[in-house]
Amino acid sequence: MAPMAGCTDLPFRLIAREHGAKFCFYEMVDSNSLIYGHRETYGNLKTDKDDLPIAVQLLGSDPSGMLKAADKLLKLVKVSFLDINCACPAKKVIKKKSGAHLLRDAPRLYSILERLILELSLPVTIKIRTGFDKKDDDHIVEMAKHCEDIGVSAIFVHGRLKTQGYAGGVDYGAIKKIKEAVRIPVFGSGNIFSGEDAKLMLDETGCDGILVARGGLGNPWIFKEIEEYIDTGAAAKEISLAEKKKTLRKHLDYIDQYKSISPSGKVGFMRKVAIWYLKSIPGASDIRARITRKTKSCRDILKIVMDI
Ligand SMILES: Cc1cc2nc3c(=O)[nH]c(=O)nc-3n(C[C@H](O)[C@H](O)[C@H](O)COP(=O)(O)O)c2cc1C
């Protein structure tokens, strides 16, 4: 399961794991929020004994700040590795020279990695895109090789440029070039919504593994679907409405139980999650409108869901 800020919280991860997700990430942690002790950041680090194996991803731009944040973070969580976000396209992130900005500021990325790899005693990985604003495979391959030389343990590649956001096709060719240029594991990300998409990513790039991102929102069944398709070529099973309602109910229960946010924030979050699950059923737009406009509590949301 890919890291997704605002989505891959503990309730999401528990549901994903119950449905076959093999590995998850905490939601991305901003190094400054951690250093300055923002409550929400600490809330996002909530975990559970069943929430393993797991990694954490750090966002930031300053090598000393990143190290300070990583030290703090690693006292709070037990993770398999620390990932550095070099992929986030958000304007406010780029302005602070973090996320995908690091793709056009290689010296800054290398100093962050050198500092962390020297000082920390766990594997450090990077999540990159195939470029910032123009396709330049030689540049991204050189960067990947340099990161490997510094000591990065694996590379997660979202096969789009920063300027593409989340739209358009995936550049399998660029991921393949990165995979062929390094010896460390390379994982492909982008447009994985089915078993066929997963196989296409593996076949076209030769990558060592894949990340499921938007394809897992309201669709935890995707993990088994991918596994079965790759193992046997079996077509995806239709998920019944009853199964969707049951799983959504459990997901909302987990949110109620685990998410430490204001009551109104919690209901807003539950609406978002309910809409994920119901997006492809008949009458989805009417249900979405009712959930958005007419619910003030978890019970209101459940009533609409159970009446479907
Ligand atoms: C809502 C949302 C939040 C995301 N947050 C992060 C993040 O915090 N860190 C990260 O590396 N990638 C993040 N991503 C990118 C995904 O991990 C993934 O690489 C990307 O969505 C491409 O995969 P897809 O086309 O299958 O969705 C996010 C994507 C979405 C849609």
The ligand as a Tripos MOL2 file, in Angstrom:
@<TRIPOS>MOLECULE
LIG
   31    33     1     0     0
SMALL
NO_CHARGES

@<TRIPOS>ATOM
      1 C1         -4.6510   11.6190   -1.8850 C.3       1 LIG1
      2 C2         -3.2340   11.2180   -2.1860 C.ar      1 LIG1
      3 C3         -2.2470   11.4390   -1.2530 C.ar      1 LIG1
      4 C4         -0.9170   11.0520   -1.5350 C.ar      1 LIG1
      5 N1          0.0370   11.2560   -0.5720 N.ar      1 LIG1
      6 C5          1.3100   10.8380   -0.8130 C.ar      1 LIG1
      7 C6          2.3090   10.9650    0.1980 C.ar      1 LIG1
      8 O1          2.0660   11.4580    1.2910 O.2       1 LIG1
      9 N2          3.5600   10.5340   -0.1010 N.ar      1 LIG1
     10 C7          3.8670    9.9890   -1.3330 C.ar      1 LIG1
     11 O2          5.0060    9.6140   -1.5480 O.2       1 LIG1
     12 N3          2.9430    9.8560   -2.2820 N.ar      1 LIG1
     13 C8          1.6710   10.2490   -2.0580 C.ar      1 LIG1
     14 N4          0.7290   10.0650   -3.0170 N.ar      1 LIG1
     15 C9          1.0850    9.4180   -4.2780 C.3       1 LIG1
     16 C10         0.8050    7.9210   -4.2460 C.3       1 LIG1
     17 O3          1.6010    7.2690   -3.2820 O.3       1 LIG1
     18 C11         1.0590    7.2840   -5.6470 C.3       1 LIG1
     19 O4          2.4290    7.3120   -5.9420 O.3       1 LIG1
     20 C12         0.2950    8.0050   -6.7470 C.3       1 LIG1
     21 O5         -1.0500    8.2640   -6.3590 O.3       1 LIG1
     22 C13         0.3050    7.2110   -8.0560 C.3       1 LIG1
     23 O6         -0.3940    6.0250   -7.9340 O.3       1 LIG1
     24 P1         -1.9180    5.8370   -8.5110 P.3       1 LIG1
     25 O7         -1.9280    6.4470   -9.9130 O.co2     1 LIG1
     26 O8         -2.0810    4.3320   -8.5260 O.co2     1 LIG1
     27 O9         -2.8200    6.5410   -7.5720 O.co2     1 LIG1
     28 C14        -0.5790   10.4530   -2.7760 C.ar      1 LIG1
     29 C15        -1.6050   10.2520   -3.7130 C.ar      1 LIG1
     30 C16        -2.9130   10.6170   -3.4350 C.ar      1 LIG1
     31 C17        -3.9720   10.3700   -4.4740 C.3       1 LIG1
@<TRIPOS>BOND
     1     1     2 1
     2     2     3 ar
     3     2    30 ar
     4     3     4 ar
     5     4     5 ar
     6     4    28 ar
     7     5     6 ar
     8     6     7 ar
     9     6    13 1
    10     7     8 2
    11     7     9 ar
    12     9    10 ar
    13    10    11 2
    14    10    12 ar
    15    12    13 ar
    16    13    14 ar
    17    14    15 1
    18    14    28 ar
    19    15    16 1
    20    16    17 1
    21    16    18 1
    22    18    19 1
    23    18    20 1
    24    20    21 1
    25    20    22 1
    26    22    23 1
    27    23    24 1
    28    24    25 2
    29    24    26 1
    30    24    27 1
    31    28    29 ar
    32    29    30 ar
    33    30    31 1
@<TRIPOS>SUBSTRUCTURE
     1 LIG1         1 GROUP 0 **** ****
